[in-house]
Amino acid sequence: MAGGAPMYVTSLSAMPWPHPYTVVPGATIAAMPQYPADGTKVRNYGNGGIYVVAGGFPFGVSSLGNVPPSPGWVDVDG
């Protein structure tokens, strides 16, 4: 989950572990938002790229110092 939206994971090896996860029925996932909420910060775990979501689109940033302060990012599968 990132910003209230479910995030797809290609395999368990694509994410840092131990990482908490929960198996959720497909109908529950279908009812969730399709995109993370605006302002959500995510980090591509594969290459370290940091993005801030706006309008459902991840905009790349060179540093978290370039965005308003808030909790850190959520690691996602690239």
MMTF fields as JSON, N, C-alpha, C and O atoms, coordinates in Angstrom:
{
  "mmtfVersion": "1.0.0",
  "mmtfProducer": "UNKNOWN",
  "numBonds": 311,
  "numAtoms": 312,
  "numGroups": 78,
  "numChains": 1,
  "numModels": 1,
  "chainsPerModel": [1],
  "groupsPerChain": [78],
  "chainIdList": ["A"],
  "bondAtomList": [4, 2, 8, 6, 12, 10, 16, 14, 20, 18, 24, 22, 28, 26, 32, 30, 36, 34, 40, 38, 44, 42, 48, 46, 52, 50, 56, 54, 60, 58, 64, 62, 68, 66, 72, 70, 76, 74, 80, 78, 84, 82, 88, 86, 92, 90, 96, 94, 100, 98, 104, 102, 108, 106, 112, 110, 116, 114, 120, 118, 124, 122, 128, 126, 132, 130, 136, 134, 140, 138, 144, 142, 148, 146, 152, 150, 156, 154, 160, 158, 164, 162, 168, 166, 172, 170, 176, 174, 180, 178, 184, 182, 188, 186, 192, 190, 196, 194, 200, 198, 204, 202, 208, 206, 212, 210, 216, 214, 220, 218, 224, 222, 228, 226, 232, 230, 236, 234, 240, 238, 244, 242, 248, 246, 252, 250, 256, 254, 260, 258, 264, 262, 268, 266, 272, 270, 276, 274, 280, 278, 284, 282, 288, 286, 292, 290, 296, 294, 300, 298, 304, 302, 308, 306],
  "bondOrderList": [1, 1, 1, 1, 1, 1, 1, 1, 1, 1, 1, 1, 1, 1, 1, 1, 1, 1, 1, 1, 1, 1, 1, 1, 1, 1, 1, 1, 1, 1, 1, 1, 1, 1, 1, 1, 1, 1, 1, 1, 1, 1, 1, 1, 1, 1, 1, 1, 1, 1, 1, 1, 1, 1, 1, 1, 1, 1, 1, 1, 1, 1, 1, 1, 1, 1, 1, 1, 1, 1, 1, 1, 1, 1, 1, 1, 1],
  "groupList": [{"groupName": "MET", "atomNameList": ["N", "CA", "C", "O"], "elementList": ["N", "C", "C", "O"], "formalChargeList": [0, 0, 0, 0], "bondAtomList": [1, 0, 2, 1, 3, 2], "bondOrderList": [1, 1, 2], "singleLetterCode": "M", "chemCompType": "L-PEPTIDE LINKING"}, {"groupName": "ALA", "atomNameList": ["N", "CA", "C", "O"], "elementList": ["N", "C", "C", "O"], "formalChargeList": [0, 0, 0, 0], "bondAtomList": [1, 0, 2, 1, 3, 2], "bondOrderList": [1, 1, 2], "singleLetterCode": "A", "chemCompType": "L-PEPTIDE LINKING"}, {"groupName": "GLY", "atomNameList": ["N", "CA", "C", "O"], "elementList": ["N", "C", "C", "O"], "formalChargeList": [0, 0, 0, 0], "bondAtomList": [1, 0, 2, 1, 3, 2], "bondOrderList": [1, 1, 2], "singleLetterCode": "G", "chemCompType": "PEPTIDE LINKING"}, {"groupName": "PRO", "atomNameList": ["N", "CA", "C", "O"], "elementList": ["N", "C", "C", "O"], "formalChargeList": [0, 0, 0, 0], "bondAtomList": [1, 0, 2, 1, 3, 2], "bondOrderList": [1, 1, 2], "singleLetterCode": "P", "chemCompType": "L-PEPTIDE LINKING"}, {"groupName": "TYR", "atomNameList": ["N", "CA", "C", "O"], "elementList": ["N", "C", "C", "O"], "formalChargeList": [0, 0, 0, 0], "bondAtomList": [1, 0, 2, 1, 3, 2], "bondOrderList": [1, 1, 2], "singleLetterCode": "Y", "chemCompType": "L-PEPTIDE LINKING"}, {"groupName": "VAL", "atomNameList": ["N", "CA", "C", "O"], "elementList": ["N", "C", "C", "O"], "formalChargeList": [0, 0, 0, 0], "bondAtomList": [1, 0, 2, 1, 3, 2], "bondOrderList": [1, 1, 2], "singleLetterCode": "V", "chemCompType": "L-PEPTIDE LINKING"}, {"groupName": "THR", "atomNameList": ["N", "CA", "C", "O"], "elementList": ["N", "C", "C", "O"], "formalChargeList": [0, 0, 0, 0], "bondAtomList": [1, 0, 2, 1, 3, 2], "bondOrderList": [1, 1, 2], "singleLetterCode": "T", "chemCompType": "L-PEPTIDE LINKING"}, {"groupName": "SER", "atomNameList": ["N", "CA", "C", "O"], "elementList": ["N", "C", "C", "O"], "formalChargeList": [0, 0, 0, 0], "bondAtomList": [1, 0, 2, 1, 3, 2], "bondOrderList": [1, 1, 2], "singleLetterCode": "S", "chemCompType": "L-PEPTIDE LINKING"}, {"groupName": "LEU", "atomNameList": ["N", "CA", "C", "O"], "elementList": ["N", "C", "C", "O"], "formalChargeList": [0, 0, 0, 0], "bondAtomList": [1, 0, 2, 1, 3, 2], "bondOrderList": [1, 1, 2], "singleLetterCode": "L", "chemCompType": "L-PEPTIDE LINKING"}, {"groupName": "TRP", "atomNameList": ["N", "CA", "C", "O"], "elementList": ["N", "C", "C", "O"], "formalChargeList": [0, 0, 0, 0], "bondAtomList": [1, 0, 2, 1, 3, 2], "bondOrderList": [1, 1, 2], "singleLetterCode": "W", "chemCompType": "L-PEPTIDE LINKING"}, {"groupName": "HIS", "atomNameList": ["N", "CA", "C", "O"], "elementList": ["N", "C", "C", "O"], "formalChargeList": [0, 0, 0, 0], "bondAtomList": [1, 0, 2, 1, 3, 2], "bondOrderList": [1, 1, 2], "singleLetterCode": "H", "chemCompType": "L-PEPTIDE LINKING"}, {"groupName": "ILE", "atomNameList": ["N", "CA", "C", "O"], "elementList": ["N", "C", "C", "O"], "formalChargeList": [0, 0, 0, 0], "bondAtomList": [1, 0, 2, 1, 3, 2], "bondOrderList": [1, 1, 2], "singleLetterCode": "I", "chemCompType": "L-PEPTIDE LINKING"}, {"groupName": "GLN", "atomNameList": ["N", "CA", "C", "O"], "elementList": ["N", "C", "C", "O"], "formalChargeList": [0, 0, 0, 0], "bondAtomList": [1, 0, 2, 1, 3, 2], "bondOrderList": [1, 1, 2], "singleLetterCode": "Q", "chemCompType": "L-PEPTIDE LINKING"}, {"groupName": "ASP", "atomNameList": ["N", "CA", "C", "O"], "elementList": ["N", "C", "C", "O"], "formalChargeList": [0, 0, 0, 0], "bondAtomList": [1, 0, 2, 1, 3, 2], "bondOrderList": [1, 1, 2], "singleLetterCode": "D", "chemCompType": "L-PEPTIDE LINKING"}, {"groupName": "LYS", "atomNameList": ["N", "CA", "C", "O"], "elementList": ["N", "C", "C", "O"], "formalChargeList": [0, 0, 0, 0], "bondAtomList": [1, 0, 2, 1, 3, 2], "bondOrderList": [1, 1, 2], "singleLetterCode": "K", "chemCompType": "L-PEPTIDE LINKING"}, {"groupName": "ARG", "atomNameList": ["N", "CA", "C", "O"], "elementList": ["N", "C", "C", "O"], "formalChargeList": [0, 0, 0, 0], "bondAtomList": [1, 0, 2, 1, 3, 2], "bondOrderList": [1, 1, 2], "singleLetterCode": "R", "chemCompType": "L-PEPTIDE LINKING"}, {"groupName": "ASN", "atomNameList": ["N", "CA", "C", "O"], "elementList": ["N", "C", "C", "O"], "formalChargeList": [0, 0, 0, 0], "bondAtomList": [1, 0, 2, 1, 3, 2], "bondOrderList": [1, 1, 2], "singleLetterCode": "N", "chemCompType": "L-PEPTIDE LINKING"}, {"groupName": "PHE", "atomNameList": ["N", "CA", "C", "O"], "elementList": ["N", "C", "C", "O"], "formalChargeList": [0, 0, 0, 0], "bondAtomList": [1, 0, 2, 1, 3, 2], "bondOrderList": [1, 1, 2], "singleLetterCode": "F", "chemCompType": "L-PEPTIDE LINKING"}],
  "groupTypeList": [0, 1, 2, 2, 1, 3, 0, 4, 5, 6, 7, 8, 7, 1, 0, 3, 9, 3, 10, 3, 4, 6, 5, 5, 3, 2, 1, 6, 11, 1, 1, 0, 3, 12, 4, 3, 1, 13, 2, 6, 14, 5, 15, 16, 4, 2, 16, 2, 2, 11, 4, 5, 5, 1, 2, 2, 17, 3, 17, 2, 5, 7, 7, 8, 2, 16, 5, 3, 3, 7, 3, 2, 9, 5, 13, 5, 13, 2],
  "groupIdList": [1, 2, 3, 4, 5, 6, 7, 8, 9, 10, 11, 12, 13, 14, 15, 16, 17, 18, 19, 20, 21, 22, 23, 24, 25, 26, 27, 28, 29, 30, 31, 32, 33, 34, 35, 36, 37, 38, 39, 40, 41, 42, 43, 44, 45, 46, 47, 48, 49, 50, 51, 52, 53, 54, 55, 56, 57, 58, 59, 60, 61, 62, 63, 64, 65, 66, 67, 68, 69, 70, 71, 72, 73, 74, 75, 76, 77, 78],
  "secStructList": [7, 5, 6, 6, 5, 7, 7, 7, 7, 1, 7, 4, 4, 4, 1, 7, 1, 1, 7, 7, 7, 7, 7, 7, 7, 2, 2, 2, 2, 2, 6, 1, 7, 1, 1, 7, 7, 6, 6, 7, 3, 3, 3, 3, 6, 6, 6, 7, 7, 3, 3, 3, 3, 3, 6, 6, 3, 3, 3, 3, 3, 1, 7, 4, 4, 4, 1, 7, 7, 7, 1, 7, 7, 3, 3, 3, 7, 7],
  "xCoordList": [0.845, 0.0, 0.887, 1.913, 0.465, 1.126, 0.052, -0.656, -0.071, -1.064, -2.484, -3.298, -2.808, -4.147, -4.451, -5.548, -3.495, -3.711, -2.84, -1.714, -3.365, -2.546, -1.449, -1.662, -0.285, 0.846, 1.2, 1.314, 1.374, 1.702, 3.156, 4.034, 3.401, 4.753, 4.982, 4.218, 6.052, 6.314, 6.724, 6.34, 7.502, 7.905, 8.363, 8.697, 8.377, 8.797, 10.252, 10.641, 11.064, 12.47, 12.639, 13.74, 11.578, 11.656, 11.561, 11.708, 11.318, 11.117, 12.056, 12.535, 12.318, 13.152, 12.419, 11.203, 13.129, 12.504, 13.275, 14.486, 12.695, 11.272, 10.386, 10.681, 9.326, 8.374, 6.98, 6.631, 6.181, 4.856, 3.972, 3.987, 3.22, 2.26, 1.039, 1.093, -0.067, -1.33, -1.967, -1.974, -2.496, -3.232, -4.636, -5.316, -5.063, -6.343, -7.174, -6.634, -8.474, -9.334, -9.347, -9.254, -9.463, -9.481, -10.573, -10.357, -11.747, -12.855, -12.506, -12.905, -11.768, -11.349, -10.371, -10.472, -9.43, -8.449, -9.145, -8.803, -10.115, -10.829, -11.584, -11.816, -11.967, -12.713, -11.795, -12.277, -10.495, -9.539, -9.212, -9.447, -8.669, -8.253, -7.237, -6.439, -7.28, -6.366, -4.961, -3.978, -4.868, -3.584, -3.36, -4.326, -2.096, -1.815, -2.307, -2.405, -2.609, -3.069, -1.988, -0.794, -2.427, -1.493, -0.6, -1.064, 0.675, 1.638, 2.332, 3.284, 1.869, 2.518, 3.922, 4.119, 4.888, 6.272, 6.586, 6.362, 7.107, 7.481, 8.923, 9.427, 9.573, 10.941, 10.958, 10.503, 11.48, 11.667, 12.758, 13.925, 12.386, 13.347, 14.484, 15.597, 14.207, 15.221, 16.331, 17.498, 15.984, 17.018, 17.167, 18.02, 16.341, 16.457, 15.809, 15.889, 15.154, 14.492, 13.362, 12.598, 13.26, 12.226, 11.222, 11.596, 9.929, 8.847, 7.802, 7.616, 7.122, 5.988, 4.787, 4.86, 3.686, 2.488, 1.667, 1.421, 1.249, 0.347, -0.567, -0.089, -1.863, -2.808, -2.69, -2.995, -2.245, -2.095, -0.806, -0.576, 0.045, 1.301, 2.491, 2.521, 3.487, 4.686, 5.696, 6.244, 5.94, 6.926, 8.244, 8.29, 9.311, 10.627, 11.187, 11.024, 11.853, 12.529, 13.961, 14.237, 14.858, 16.255, 16.555, 17.526, 15.717, 15.942, 14.647, 13.842, 14.442, 13.255, 13.319, 12.299, 14.493, 14.619, 13.904, 13.691, 13.532, 12.849, 11.332, 10.631, 10.813, 9.37, 9.052, 9.926, 7.795, 7.439, 7.747, 7.612, 8.157, 8.464, 7.236, 6.139, 7.428, 6.405, 7.112, 8.313, 6.388, 7.058, 7.738, 7.366, 8.708, 9.495, 8.684, 7.454, 9.377, 8.757, 8.338, 8.671, 7.587, 7.201, 7.98, 7.931, 8.704, 9.397, 8.388, 7.487, 8.532, 7.664, 8.514, 9.684, 7.914, 8.569, 8.642, 7.62, 9.839, 10.025, 9.284, 9.35],
  "yCoordList": [-1.183, 0.0, 1.242, 1.302, 2.205, 3.511, 4.555, 4.506, 5.487, 6.538, 6.026, 6.642, 4.901, 4.344, 3.428, 2.876, 3.255, 2.407, 1.157, 1.208, 0.034, -1.176, -1.042, -0.449, -1.59, -1.541, -2.958, -3.847, -3.173, -4.491, -4.834, -3.976, -6.074, -6.565, -7.758, -8.723, -7.685, -8.759, -10.053, -11.14, -9.937, -11.108, -10.635, -9.465, -11.539, -11.167, -10.713, -9.942, -11.185, -10.774, -9.351, -8.806, -8.735, -7.375, -6.311, -5.122, -6.729, -5.779, -6.093, -7.219, -5.07, -5.322, -6.231, -6.117, -7.114, -8.022, -8.006, -7.792, -8.211, -8.572, -7.375, -6.253, -7.61, -6.572, -7.117, -8.192, -6.397, -6.935, -6.994, -6.082, -8.047, -8.142, -8.904, -9.666, -8.676, -9.325, -9.781, -9.036, -10.98, -11.467, -10.871, -10.996, -10.218, -9.516, -10.027, -10.21, -10.26, -10.719, -9.707, -8.5, -10.213, -9.36, -8.306, -7.184, -8.647, -7.685, -6.496, -5.365, -6.754, -5.669, -4.746, -3.523, -5.338, -4.538, -3.721, -2.557, -4.313, -3.613, -2.391, -1.44, -2.414, -1.297, -0.173, 0.897, -0.408, 0.597, 1.606, 1.338, 2.768, 3.733, 3.099, 2.251, 3.52, 2.977, 3.563, 2.903, 4.804, 5.486, 5.985, 6.252, 6.117, 6.696, 8.145, 8.828, 8.594, 9.965, 10.965, 10.687, 12.133, 13.198, 13.493, 13.524, 13.707, 14.0, 12.76, 12.88, 11.56, 10.328, 10.251, 10.5, 9.907, 9.753, 8.264, 7.519, 7.835, 6.443, 6.369, 7.286, 5.255, 5.023, 3.708, 2.682, 3.741, 2.534, 1.736, 2.127, 0.623, -0.158, -0.681, -0.886, -0.897, -1.433, -0.461, -0.85, 0.818, 1.778, 2.989, 3.843, 3.074, 4.165, 5.464, 6.449, 5.5, 6.721, 7.106, 6.253, 8.413, 8.916, 9.717, 10.514, 9.492, 10.115, 10.658, 10.127, 11.729, 12.269, 12.192, 12.626, 11.64, 11.458, 12.743, 13.366, 13.125, 14.265, 13.926, 13.631, 13.963, 13.632, 12.203, 11.914, 11.293, 9.893, 9.574, 8.423, 10.577, 10.369, 10.537, 11.475, 9.634, 9.783, 10.727, 10.42, 11.865, 12.823, 12.572, 12.547, 12.386, 12.142, 13.385, 14.498, 13.19, 14.285, 13.856, 12.676, 14.82, 14.489, 14.338, 13.684, 14.946, 14.891, 15.187, 15.999, 14.529, 14.845, 16.271, 16.811, 16.889, 18.282, 19.223, 20.393, 18.717, 19.533, 19.501, 20.136, 18.776, 18.676, 19.023, 18.943, 19.413, 19.77, 18.644, 17.472, 18.977, 17.943, 17.132, 17.672, 15.866, 14.935, 13.611, 13.513, 12.576, 11.289, 10.843, 11.291, 9.987, 9.514, 8.753, 8.755, 8.121, 7.404, 5.988, 5.471, 5.388, 3.989, 3.28, 3.71, 2.197, 1.425, 0.686, 0.029, 0.79, 0.068, -0.704, -0.389, -1.704, -2.509, -1.668, -1.181, -1.502, -0.692, -1.216, -0.631],
  "zCoordList": [0.0, 0.0, 0.0, 0.677, -0.763, -0.781, -1.019, -2.025, -0.11, -0.273, -0.398, -1.087, 0.257, 0.247, -0.923, -1.005, -1.834, -3.007, -2.931, -2.436, -3.423, -3.448, -4.497, -5.555, -4.204, -5.133, -5.551, -4.706, -6.842, -7.374, -7.061, -7.149, -6.701, -6.432, -7.35, -7.331, -8.163, -9.119, -8.43, -8.862, -7.359, -6.578, -5.207, -5.025, -4.259, -2.905, -2.877, -1.999, -3.834, -3.862, -4.38, -4.312, -4.894, -5.419, -4.33, -4.61, -3.103, -2.006, -0.849, -0.713, -0.003, 1.171, 2.151, 2.307, 2.801, 3.765, 5.054, 4.996, 6.205, 6.331, 6.022, 6.433, 5.317, 4.928, 5.206, 4.718, 5.979, 6.296, 5.056, 4.23, 4.935, 3.846, 4.327, 5.292, 3.624, 3.945, 2.644, 1.664, 2.62, 1.461, 1.542, 2.56, 0.45, 0.43, -0.747, -1.838, -0.551, -1.654, -2.805, -2.583, -4.028, -5.211, -5.183, -5.641, -4.654, -4.595, -3.697, -3.974, -2.635, -1.734, -2.452, -2.355, -3.168, -3.914, -5.0, -5.208, -5.693, -6.759, -6.242, -6.989, -4.967, -4.384, -3.876, -3.505, -3.859, -3.367, -4.469, -5.647, -4.087, -5.108, -6.059, -5.659, -7.316, -8.314, -8.193, -8.53, -7.71, -7.608, -6.186, -5.471, -5.761, -4.445, -4.372, -5.392, -3.179, -2.953, -3.346, -3.231, -3.812, -4.137, -2.935, -1.795, -3.203, -2.146, -1.599, -0.828, -1.986, -1.542, -2.131, -3.321, -1.299, -1.756, -1.841, -0.887, -2.99, -3.176, -3.663, -4.312, -3.333, -3.798, -4.558, -4.051, -5.766, -6.558, -5.863, -5.882, -5.253, -4.487, -5.363, -4.88, -6.645, -7.545, -7.888, -7.939, -8.127, -8.544, -7.631, -7.873, -6.579, -5.61, -6.029, -5.295, -7.209, -7.66, -6.72, -6.267, -6.426, -5.517, -6.335, -7.195, -6.049, -6.799, -5.83, -4.735, -6.252, -5.511, -6.447, -7.596, -5.954, -6.762, -6.79, -5.757, -8.002, -8.187, -9.356, -10.451, -9.137, -10.194, -10.682, -11.839, -9.801, -10.158, -10.887, -11.257, -11.102, -11.833, -10.903, -10.107, -10.991, -10.147, -10.796, -11.854, -10.168, -10.655, -9.942, -8.712, -10.699, -10.122, -9.453, -9.955, -8.309, -7.615, -7.322, -7.103, -7.321, -7.076, -5.589, -5.209, -4.746, -3.309, -2.577, -3.033, -1.44, -0.632, -0.097, 0.331, -0.114, 0.283, -0.678, -0.359, -1.86, -2.859, -2.719, -3.507, -1.735, -1.53, -0.077, 0.787, 0.196, 1.571, 2.552, 2.202, 3.77, 4.766, 5.146, 5.293, 5.299, 5.766, 5.966, 5.714, 6.417, 6.589, 5.301, 4.217, 5.408, 4.271, 3.242, 3.267, 2.363, 1.25, 1.631, 2.696, 0.703, 0.775, -0.326, -1.479, -0.002, -1.016, -1.88, -1.36, -3.203, -4.129, -5.13, -5.347, -5.725, -6.749, -8.027, -8.51, -8.567, -9.769, -10.949, -12.03]
}
